[in-house]
């Protein structure tokens, strides 16, 4: 994990840089995608504005709203 002040970022195992924009990042969890027959790795995140969501190892964010 990468720290910048109180915000957290990430350097993934495939060397993708995720900017330090989050107050909290959980340990990764694998989720199996039945449509593609592949496993995806996600981190649960909390943004500085309080939104909870997920980010995958490529840096794509997923939020409900």
NURO-574745 format. One record per atom (N, C-alpha, C, O, CB): residue number from 1; atom name; x, y, z. Coordinates in Angstrom, 3 decimals. Glycine has a CB too. Example, Ala and Ser with C-alpha at 12.3 -4.5 7.8 and 13.67 -1.06 7.14 Angstrom:
# NURO-574745
(pt 1; "N"; (13.190; -5.690; 7.800))
(pt 1; "CA"; (12.300; -4.500; 7.800))
(pt 1; "C"; (13.200; -3.300; 7.800))
(pt 1; "O"; (14.236; -3.319; 8.465))
(pt 1; "CB"; (11.308; -4.473; 9.046))
(pt 2; "N"; (12.850; -2.250; 7.080))
(pt 2; "CA"; (13.670; -1.060; 7.140))
(pt 2; "C"; (12.900; 0.030; 7.870))
(pt 2; "O"; (13.409; 1.138; 8.039))
(pt 2; "CB"; (14.084; -0.598; 5.725))
//
This chain:
# NURO-574745
(pt 1; "N"; (0.840; -1.186; 0.000))
(pt 1; "CA"; (0.000; 0.000; 0.000))
(pt 1; "C"; (0.881; 1.243; 0.000))
(pt 1; "O"; (2.002; 1.230; 0.508))
(pt 1; "CB"; (-0.954; 0.002; 1.218))
(pt 2; "N"; (0.356; 2.306; -0.574))
(pt 2; "CA"; (1.060; 3.577; -0.648))
(pt 2; "C"; (0.314; 4.607; 0.175))
(pt 2; "O"; (-0.911; 4.695; 0.086))
(pt 2; "CB"; (1.209; 4.047; -2.110))
(pt 3; "N"; (1.019; 5.382; 0.968))
(pt 3; "CA"; (0.390; 6.397; 1.813))
(pt 3; "C"; (0.788; 7.791; 1.358))
(pt 3; "O"; (1.945; 8.042; 1.020))
(pt 3; "CB"; (0.773; 6.190; 3.285))
(pt 4; "N"; (-0.193; 8.700; 1.355))
(pt 4; "CA"; (0.057; 10.113; 1.100))
(pt 4; "C"; (-0.826; 10.886; 2.068))
(pt 4; "O"; (-2.024; 11.039; 1.832))
(pt 4; "CB"; (-0.237; 10.508; -0.408))
(pt 5; "N"; (-0.244; 11.367; 3.147))
(pt 5; "CA"; (-1.045; 11.972; 4.209))
(pt 5; "C"; (-1.909; 10.897; 4.844))
(pt 5; "O"; (-1.395; 9.876; 5.301))
(pt 5; "CB"; (-1.921; 13.136; 3.663))
(pt 6; "N"; (-3.220; 11.117; 4.877))
(pt 6; "CA"; (-4.157; 10.129; 5.423))
(pt 6; "C"; (-4.767; 9.250; 4.350))
(pt 6; "O"; (-5.565; 8.365; 4.658))
(pt 6; "CB"; (-5.257; 10.824; 6.186))
(pt 7; "N"; (-4.406; 9.478; 3.086))
(pt 7; "CA"; (-4.999; 8.722; 1.986))
(pt 7; "C"; (-4.105; 7.552; 1.586))
(pt 7; "O"; (-2.883; 7.602; 1.718))
(pt 7; "CB"; (-5.246; 9.637; 0.780))
(pt 8; "N"; (-4.757; 6.496; 1.092))
(pt 8; "CA"; (-4.081; 5.248; 0.756))
(pt 8; "C"; (-4.212; 4.977; -0.733))
(pt 8; "O"; (-5.268; 5.198; -1.325))
(pt 8; "CB"; (-4.655; 4.074; 1.573))
(pt 9; "N"; (-3.134; 4.497; -1.329))
(pt 9; "CA"; (-3.129; 4.040; -2.711))
(pt 9; "C"; (-2.586; 2.625; -2.760))
(pt 9; "O"; (-2.448; 1.975; -1.724))
(pt 9; "CB"; (-2.293; 4.983; -3.611))
(pt 10; "N"; (-2.278; 2.146; -3.950))
(pt 10; "CA"; (-1.895; 0.751; -4.079))
(pt 10; "C"; (-1.029; 0.557; -5.311))
(pt 10; "O"; (-1.253; 1.200; -6.337))
(pt 10; "CB"; (-3.132; -0.145; -4.147))
(pt 11; "N"; (-0.048; -0.321; -5.220))
(pt 11; "CA"; (0.698; -0.803; -6.365))
(pt 11; "C"; (0.376; -2.280; -6.456))
(pt 11; "O"; (0.789; -3.056; -5.594))
(pt 11; "CB"; (2.256; -0.534; -6.234))
(pt 12; "N"; (-0.358; -2.684; -7.486))
(pt 12; "CA"; (-0.843; -4.065; -7.577))
(pt 12; "C"; (0.270; -5.009; -8.016))
(pt 12; "O"; (1.343; -4.574; -8.435))
(pt 12; "CB"; (-2.023; -4.156; -8.554))
(pt 13; "N"; (-0.001; -6.297; -7.914))
(pt 13; "CA"; (1.006; -7.297; -8.265))
(pt 13; "C"; (1.382; -7.249; -9.742))
(pt 13; "O"; (2.470; -7.691; -10.112))
(pt 13; "CB"; (0.503; -8.682; -7.913))
(pt 14; "N"; (0.497; -6.717; -10.599))
(pt 14; "CA"; (0.836; -6.580; -12.013))
(pt 14; "C"; (1.312; -5.156; -12.322))
(pt 14; "O"; (1.246; -4.700; -13.464))
(pt 14; "CB"; (-0.378; -6.942; -12.893))
(pt 15; "N"; (1.798; -4.456; -11.270))
(pt 15; "CA"; (2.422; -3.139; -11.340))
(pt 15; "C"; (1.506; -2.037; -11.869))
(pt 15; "O"; (1.960; -1.123; -12.558))
(pt 15; "CB"; (3.633; -3.217; -12.197))
(pt 16; "N"; (0.238; -2.126; -11.551))
(pt 16; "CA"; (-0.701; -1.032; -11.829))
(pt 16; "C"; (-0.668; -0.088; -10.635))
(pt 16; "O"; (-0.733; -0.534; -9.490))
(pt 16; "CB"; (-2.165; -1.570; -12.095))
(pt 17; "N"; (-0.568; 1.213; -10.893))
(pt 17; "CA"; (-0.526; 2.228; -9.840))
(pt 17; "C"; (-1.930; 2.758; -9.608))
(pt 17; "O"; (-2.560; 3.279; -10.528))
(pt 17; "CB"; (0.446; 3.385; -10.211))
(pt 18; "N"; (-2.419; 2.628; -8.392))
(pt 18; "CA"; (-3.720; 3.164; -8.004))
(pt 18; "C"; (-3.437; 4.344; -7.081))
(pt 18; "O"; (-2.885; 4.173; -5.994))
(pt 18; "CB"; (-4.633; 2.067; -7.300))
(pt 19; "N"; (-3.819; 5.548; -7.524))
(pt 19; "CA"; (-3.507; 6.783; -6.798))
(pt 19; "C"; (-4.042; 6.750; -5.368))
(pt 19; "O"; (-5.072; 6.128; -5.107))
(pt 19; "CB"; (-4.082; 7.989; -7.539))
(pt 20; "N"; (-3.354; 7.411; -4.446))
(pt 20; "CA"; (-3.820; 7.478; -3.060))
(pt 20; "C"; (-5.031; 8.406; -2.917))
(pt 20; "O"; (-4.884; 9.598; -2.645))
(pt 20; "CB"; (-2.686; 7.952; -2.146))
(pt 21; "N"; (-6.214; 7.846; -3.102))
(pt 21; "CA"; (-7.464; 8.599; -3.032))
(pt 21; "C"; (-8.380; 8.092; -1.932))
(pt 21; "O"; (-9.452; 8.660; -1.721))
(pt 21; "CB"; (-8.183; 8.537; -4.359))
(pt 22; "N"; (-7.991; 7.044; -1.228))
(pt 22; "CA"; (-8.903; 6.327; -0.334))
(pt 22; "C"; (-8.484; 6.448; 1.122))
(pt 22; "O"; (-7.297; 6.558; 1.430))
(pt 22; "CB"; (-8.977; 4.862; -0.724))
(pt 23; "N"; (-9.465; 6.426; 2.010))
(pt 23; "CA"; (-9.192; 6.420; 3.446))
(pt 23; "C"; (-8.942; 5.011; 3.950))
(pt 23; "O"; (-8.278; 4.823; 4.969))
(pt 23; "CB"; (-10.350; 7.050; 4.211))
(pt 24; "N"; (-9.474; 4.009; 3.238))
(pt 24; "CA"; (-9.304; 2.615; 3.648))
(pt 24; "C"; (-9.382; 1.716; 2.425))
(pt 24; "O"; (-10.219; 1.917; 1.546))
(pt 24; "CB"; (-10.373; 2.207; 4.694))
(pt 25; "N"; (-8.500; 0.723; 2.379))
(pt 25; "CA"; (-8.514; -0.308; 1.337))
(pt 25; "C"; (-8.383; -1.651; 2.035))
(pt 25; "O"; (-7.458; -1.860; 2.820))
(pt 25; "CB"; (-7.359; -0.093; 0.278))
(pt 26; "N"; (-9.312; -2.568; 1.750))
(pt 26; "CA"; (-9.276; -3.891; 2.377))
(pt 26; "C"; (-8.304; -4.811; 1.643))
(pt 26; "O"; (-7.813; -4.488; 0.562))
(pt 26; "CB"; (-10.683; -4.515; 2.400))
(pt 27; "N"; (-8.042; -5.949; 2.248))
(pt 27; "CA"; (-7.258; -6.979; 1.583))
(pt 27; "C"; (-8.039; -7.494; 0.381))
(pt 27; "O"; (-9.269; -7.462; 0.389))
(pt 27; "CB"; (-6.912; -8.138; 2.560))
(pt 28; "N"; (-7.347; -7.968; -0.654))
(pt 28; "CA"; (-8.057; -8.395; -1.873))
(pt 28; "C"; (-8.882; -9.657; -1.669))
(pt 28; "O"; (-8.546; -10.530; -0.868))
(pt 28; "CB"; (-7.067; -8.624; -2.992))
(pt 29; "N"; (-9.969; -9.721; -2.419))
(pt 29; "CA"; (-10.817; -10.913; -2.444))
(pt 29; "C"; (-11.045; -11.308; -3.886))
(pt 29; "O"; (-11.261; -10.454; -4.745))
(pt 29; "CB"; (-12.172; -10.668; -1.716))
(pt 30; "N"; (-10.998; -12.605; -4.153))
(pt 30; "CA"; (-11.266; -13.095; -5.499))
(pt 30; "C"; (-12.747; -13.367; -5.654))
(pt 30; "O"; (-13.371; -13.969; -4.780))
(pt 30; "CB"; (-10.448; -14.364; -5.801))
(pt 31; "N"; (-13.311; -12.921; -6.770))
(pt 31; "CA"; (-14.717; -13.153; -7.086))
(pt 31; "C"; (-14.760; -13.854; -8.433))
(pt 31; "O"; (-14.187; -13.368; -9.408))
(pt 31; "CB"; (-15.545; -11.812; -7.105))
(pt 32; "N"; (-15.431; -14.982; -8.490))
(pt 32; "CA"; (-15.526; -15.741; -9.733))
(pt 32; "C"; (-16.622; -15.162; -10.612))
(pt 32; "O"; (-17.753; -14.985; -10.159))
(pt 32; "CB"; (-15.796; -17.231; -9.446))
(pt 33; "N"; (-16.299; -14.868; -11.861))
(pt 33; "CA"; (-17.256; -14.350; -12.838))
(pt 33; "C"; (-17.683; -15.494; -13.735))
(pt 33; "O"; (-16.912; -15.956; -14.576))
(pt 33; "CB"; (-16.646; -13.182; -13.674))
(pt 34; "N"; (-18.916; -15.952; -13.555))
(pt 34; "CA"; (-19.422; -17.099; -14.319))
(pt 34; "C"; (-19.543; -16.792; -15.809))
(pt 34; "O"; (-19.429; -17.696; -16.637))
(pt 34; "CB"; (-20.779; -17.531; -13.775))
(pt 35; "N"; (-19.771; -15.527; -16.160))
(pt 35; "CA"; (-19.916; -15.164; -17.580))
(pt 35; "C"; (-18.598; -15.329; -18.346))
(pt 35; "O"; (-18.596; -15.790; -19.487))
(pt 35; "CB"; (-20.411; -13.713; -17.708))
(pt 36; "N"; (-17.504; -14.960; -17.728))
(pt 36; "CA"; (-16.210; -15.037; -18.406))
(pt 36; "C"; (-15.380; -16.242; -17.972))
(pt 36; "O"; (-14.323; -16.510; -18.544))
(pt 36; "CB"; (-15.429; -13.775; -18.154))
(pt 37; "N"; (-15.854; -16.961; -16.970))
(pt 37; "CA"; (-15.144; -18.113; -16.397))
(pt 37; "C"; (-13.765; -17.724; -15.858))
(pt 37; "O"; (-12.814; -18.502; -15.927))
(pt 37; "CB"; (-14.996; -19.216; -17.450))
(pt 38; "N"; (-13.679; -16.515; -15.325))
(pt 38; "CA"; (-12.421; -16.035; -14.746))
(pt 38; "C"; (-12.665; -15.472; -13.361))
(pt 38; "O"; (-13.778; -15.072; -13.020))
(pt 38; "CB"; (-11.772; -14.968; -15.648))
(pt 39; "N"; (-11.613; -15.450; -12.576))
(pt 39; "CA"; (-11.687; -14.835; -11.252))
(pt 39; "C"; (-11.215; -13.391; -11.358))
(pt 39; "O"; (-10.233; -13.103; -12.042))
(pt 39; "CB"; (-10.831; -15.626; -10.211))
(pt 40; "N"; (-11.910; -12.488; -10.687))
(pt 40; "CA"; (-11.533; -11.084; -10.608))
(pt 40; "C"; (-11.088; -10.803; -9.174))
(pt 40; "O"; (-11.633; -11.384; -8.236))
(pt 40; "CB"; (-12.720; -10.143; -11.036))
(pt 41; "N"; (-10.114; -9.927; -8.996))
(pt 41; "CA"; (-9.638; -9.563; -7.669))
(pt 41; "C"; (-10.125; -8.154; -7.354))
(pt 41; "O"; (-9.908; -7.232; -8.140))
(pt 41; "CB"; (-8.081; -9.653; -7.581))
(pt 42; "N"; (-10.786; -7.980; -6.205))
(pt 42; "CA"; (-11.340; -6.701; -5.792))
(pt 42; "C"; (-10.863; -6.325; -4.401))
(pt 42; "O"; (-10.627; -7.187; -3.555))
(pt 42; "CB"; (-12.859; -6.742; -5.832))
(pt 43; "N"; (-10.722; -5.016; -4.177))
(pt 43; "CA"; (-10.472; -4.446; -2.859))
(pt 43; "C"; (-11.691; -3.610; -2.501))
(pt 43; "O"; (-12.193; -2.859; -3.337))
(pt 43; "CB"; (-9.149; -3.587; -2.830))
(pt 44; "N"; (-12.166; -3.727; -1.282))
(pt 44; "CA"; (-13.224; -2.840; -0.805))
(pt 44; "C"; (-12.561; -1.536; -0.389))
(pt 44; "O"; (-11.538; -1.549; 0.297))
(pt 44; "CB"; (-14.036; -3.482; 0.388))
(pt 45; "N"; (-13.145; -0.393; -0.806))
(pt 45; "CA"; (-12.533; 0.910; -0.528))
(pt 45; "C"; (-13.525; 1.853; 0.132))
(pt 45; "O"; (-14.740; 1.691; 0.023))
(pt 45; "CB"; (-11.999; 1.537; -1.817))
(pt 46; "N"; (-12.964; 2.851; 0.828))
(pt 46; "CA"; (-13.730; 3.948; 1.414))
(pt 46; "C"; (-13.075; 5.233; 0.931))
(pt 46; "O"; (-11.893; 5.461; 1.191))
(pt 46; "CB"; (-13.772; 3.868; 3.001))
(pt 47; "N"; (-13.833; 6.081; 0.225))
(pt 47; "CA"; (-13.285; 7.326; -0.300))
(pt 47; "C"; (-13.262; 8.399; 0.781))
(pt 47; "O"; (-13.863; 8.240; 1.844))
(pt 47; "CB"; (-14.100; 7.806; -1.509))
(pt 48; "N"; (-12.567; 9.481; 0.501))
(pt 48; "CA"; (-12.484; 10.599; 1.441))
(pt 48; "C"; (-13.850; 11.225; 1.687))
(pt 48; "O"; (-14.079; 11.810; 2.746))
(pt 48; "CB"; (-11.517; 11.655; 0.922))
(pt 49; "N"; (-14.767; 11.108; 0.714))
(pt 49; "CA"; (-16.114; 11.667; 0.878))
(pt 49; "C"; (-17.072; 10.698; 1.563))
(pt 49; "O"; (-18.248; 11.014; 1.745))
(pt 49; "CB"; (-16.676; 12.063; -0.473))
(pt 50; "N"; (-16.570; 9.503; 1.949))
(pt 50; "CA"; (-17.391; 8.548; 2.680))
(pt 50; "C"; (-18.093; 7.504; 1.832))
(pt 50; "O"; (-18.848; 6.693; 2.367))
(pt 50; "CB"; (-18.394; 9.275; 3.446))
(pt 51; "N"; (-17.865; 7.499; 0.513))
(pt 51; "CA"; (-18.492; 6.487; -0.350))
(pt 51; "C"; (-17.763; 5.158; -0.203))
(pt 51; "O"; (-16.534; 5.103; -0.173))
(pt 51; "CB"; (-18.488; 6.942; -1.834))
(pt 52; "N"; (-18.553; 4.088; -0.111))
(pt 52; "CA"; (-17.987; 2.744; -0.064))
(pt 52; "C"; (-18.188; 2.092; -1.423))
(pt 52; "O"; (-19.229; 2.266; -2.058))
(pt 52; "CB"; (-18.639; 1.891; 1.071))
(pt 53; "N"; (-17.193; 1.346; -1.861))
(pt 53; "CA"; (-17.283; 0.669; -3.141))
(pt 53; "C"; (-16.163; -0.338; -3.278))
(pt 53; "O"; (-15.609; -0.818; -2.289))
(pt 53; "CB"; (-17.243; 1.672; -4.288))
(pt 54; "N"; (-15.840; -0.650; -4.515))
(pt 54; "CA"; (-14.810; -1.642; -4.804))
(pt 54; "C"; (-13.904; -1.121; -5.897))
(pt 54; "O"; (-14.318; -0.310; -6.726))
(pt 54; "CB"; (-15.435; -2.993; -5.213))
(pt 55; "N"; (-12.671; -1.588; -5.898))
(pt 55; "CA"; (-11.720; -1.273; -6.953))
(pt 55; "C"; (-11.035; -2.575; -7.340))
(pt 55; "O"; (-10.636; -3.355; -6.476))
(pt 55; "CB"; (-10.679; -0.185; -6.497))
(pt 56; "N"; (-10.901; -2.808; -8.651))
(pt 56; "CA"; (-10.228; -4.038; -9.049))
(pt 56; "C"; (-8.745; -3.763; -9.239))
(pt 56; "O"; (-8.302; -2.623; -9.099))
(pt 56; "CB"; (-10.848; -4.615; -10.344))
(pt 57; "N"; (-7.980; -4.788; -9.553))
(pt 57; "CA"; (-6.532; -4.633; -9.619))
(pt 57; "C"; (-6.073; -3.798; -10.803))
(pt 57; "O"; (-4.896; -3.448; -10.883))
(pt 57; "CB"; (-5.883; -5.978; -9.679))
(pt 58; "N"; (-6.970; -3.470; -11.723))
(pt 58; "CA"; (-6.639; -2.587; -12.838))
(pt 58; "C"; (-6.982; -1.137; -12.537))
(pt 58; "O"; (-6.735; -0.260; -13.365))
(pt 58; "CB"; (-7.361; -3.033; -14.090))
(pt 59; "N"; (-7.550; -0.871; -11.359))
(pt 59; "CA"; (-7.859; 0.491; -10.956))
(pt 59; "C"; (-9.267; 0.947; -11.279))
(pt 59; "O"; (-9.595; 2.110; -11.043))
(pt 59; "CB"; (-6.910; 1.406; -11.587))
(pt 60; "N"; (-10.110; 0.077; -11.809))
(pt 60; "CA"; (-11.497; 0.442; -12.110))
(pt 60; "C"; (-12.316; 0.451; -10.833))
(pt 60; "O"; (-12.261; -0.494; -10.046))
(pt 60; "CB"; (-12.115; -0.531; -13.139))
(pt 61; "N"; (-13.074; 1.517; -10.626))
(pt 61; "CA"; (-13.891; 1.669; -9.428))
(pt 61; "C"; (-15.326; 1.250; -9.692))
(pt 61; "O"; (-15.866; 1.454; -10.780))
(pt 61; "CB"; (-13.848; 3.110; -8.933))
(pt 62; "N"; (-15.930; 0.659; -8.671))
(pt 62; "CA"; (-17.330; 0.245; -8.751))
(pt 62; "C"; (-18.041; 0.775; -7.507))
(pt 62; "O"; (-17.732; 0.376; -6.384))
(pt 62; "CB"; (-17.465; -1.325; -8.866))
(pt 63; "N"; (-18.994; 1.677; -7.725))
(pt 63; "CA"; (-19.795; 2.240; -6.639))
(pt 63; "C"; (-21.272; 2.090; -6.982))
(pt 63; "O"; (-21.642; 2.081; -8.156))
(pt 63; "CB"; (-19.433; 3.735; -6.391))
(pt 64; "N"; (-22.111; 1.973; -5.964))
(pt 64; "CA"; (-23.544; 1.816; -6.181))
(pt 64; "C"; (-24.153; 3.031; -6.886))
(pt 64; "O"; (-24.924; 2.870; -7.833))
(pt 64; "CB"; (-24.248; 1.582; -4.853))
(pt 65; "N"; (-23.819; 4.229; -6.441))
(pt 65; "CA"; (-24.419; 5.447; -7.000))
(pt 65; "C"; (-23.584; 6.030; -8.105))
(pt 65; "O"; (-23.949; 7.055; -8.680))
(pt 65; "CB"; (-24.616; 6.482; -5.925))
//
